[in-house]
Amino acid sequence: MNAIRIARKLMAPALFAPALLALVFALPLTAAAYEVVEENDARVIYSTEAEFDEIFEMIEFAIESEGLVINNVGYISRMLDRTAGQEAGEGIYLDGRSLDFCSATYSRNTMEADPHNITFCPYVITVYELSDEPGTIYVSYQRVPTIGDDDSRAALEDVNELVDRIVIEAMM
């Protein structure tokens, strides 16, 4: 069991975040460098050379370090593997999972600006490793469109900055 899992099990989240951050930065990490693969209005994709589980756990930790709760983990590659007999095609991913989460503060800000912004919650980060690129881990998310009046656009851009900050902190 790695140090992150041990610390999570031993300490309450509010108490262990500063200590775990110090521990994480003291340990040599495989994911020392990342690359921007694509960045546009629709999505952002980063890549790094690392172990899948290490990056996935770092994303989980970065979300929790923001005081947020993960609502769901989607096992996308498992679903594709499970239904492979029903659909034509080869295995696309060695592993692929999504994490969805929300922030009461950020979500309230977006929805107070425009109640229809409920459409953009929850926020989702996807971590995946392609079958034909073992060892390269991709981390991506969909950007929420910055639409509506000035308050709505500002609140939605804050969400994009939050999600990007989570991904960057996890990959550092």
N, C-alpha and C positions, 0 to 999 in steps of 0.2 A: 504494500500500500504506500502511495507516495506521500510526501510531506503535506500537500494541500488537503488530501482526504483525511489524514490523521488530524490535522488542525481543525478541520470542519467538524469532525466528530467529537473533539475534546472541548471545544470552546463555543460559546454563544456567538452568533454572527456579529452583534454589535461590539463584542469585546475582542474578537479575534482579528478583525480586519486590519488594524494597524500592525499588530504583531505578525500576521501572515504576510502582509505586504513587505515587511522588512525581511522575512524569511525568503520570500519569493525572489526579491532582488539580490539576496545574498547567494542564492543558488545559481549555478551555471545553467542556463536554459538553452534548449535546442533552437527555439524560435527567436534568435537574436536579431534577425533581419526579416523584413517583409517587403513586398513589392506591390505597387498599385497596378493591377491588371487592367481594370476598367473603372472609370468614374464618369457618370453622366447624370442627367436628371432622373433617370429611372432606377439605376442601381449602382452600387459600389462593390467591386471585387478586389480583394487582396489575396496574395499568395505568400507562402513561406515554406521552407524545407523543415519538416518536423514530424513528430509522431502525432497521429490523428487525436488520440485520447488526451495528450498533453495540451494541444490547442483547444480542444473542446472544453476541458476542465478550466483552462484559463479564461475562456469566454464566460463560463458559468460563474467563476469567481469575480470577474470584472462586473458582471451584472449585479451580483450580490453586494459587491463593494460600493455600488451606487445606492444601496439600500432598497434595491428592487427585488421582487420575487418572480421566479420563473414559473409561468403558468403551465407550460406544456413543453415536452420534448417530442418532436416528431421524428420518427425513424423512417425517413424517406427512402433511403436505399433498401431497407428491409422490405418495405411495401413493394418496391419495384421487383425485388428478388422473389417475393412471395407470389406475385402475379405474373412472373415471367412466362409461365406456360400458357397464359391467356392472351398475352401480347407478343408480338414479334419483336425480336431485337436481342442484342447482347447485353451483358452486364455493364452498365455505365459507370457505376461507382464502386469503390472498395468499401467506402462508408460514406454516409451522408445523413446528417441530422439537422433539425432546426430547433431553435429555442425561441419560444414566444414569451414575452413579458410586457408589463405595462408599468407606468409610473403614475401614481395618483396625482402628483404635482404637475407633471408635464401634460398629462391627459386632461386634467381639469382646466389648465390654461388654454389648451387647444379647443376644448369643448365650450368653455365660457366665451371664447372669441367667436365660435360658430358651432352650435350644437350638432351640426351635420358632420363635424370632424370626428365623430365617433367611429366613422368608417375606417379611420387609420389606426385604431387600437385593436389588437395589441401590436407591438413592434416585434419584428422577427429577424433573427440573425441565423444564417445557415452556414454550417461547416461541412466541407466535403472533400473527398479524395477521389480523383478520377482513376478508373481501372487502368487506363493507358498512361498515367503519370504517377505511379506509386512514389510516396515520399513528399509529394507536393500537396500541401493542404491549402484549400481555398476557404476564405471566410468572406461571406457576402451578405448584403442586406438591400432591401428595396428602400429607396428614399421616399419619404412622404412628399407629395407635391405641395409646394408652398402656394396655396390658393386663398382666395377670399380677400377680405379687407386687410389693412395694415396689421391689425392685432392678430388676425388669423395667420397671416404669412409669417409673422415674427414667432408666434408660438410653434408653428409647424417646423420652422427652421431650427428652433431650439431642440425639437425632437431629433432631427437629423444630426445635429451636433452631439446630442447625447449618445445616440447609437454609434456614431463614428468614434467618439471618445472611448466607449466601451471596447470596441474592436481594436483600436490602436493600443490601448492600455494592455489588453490581453496579449497582443502580439509583440510587445516590446521585450 
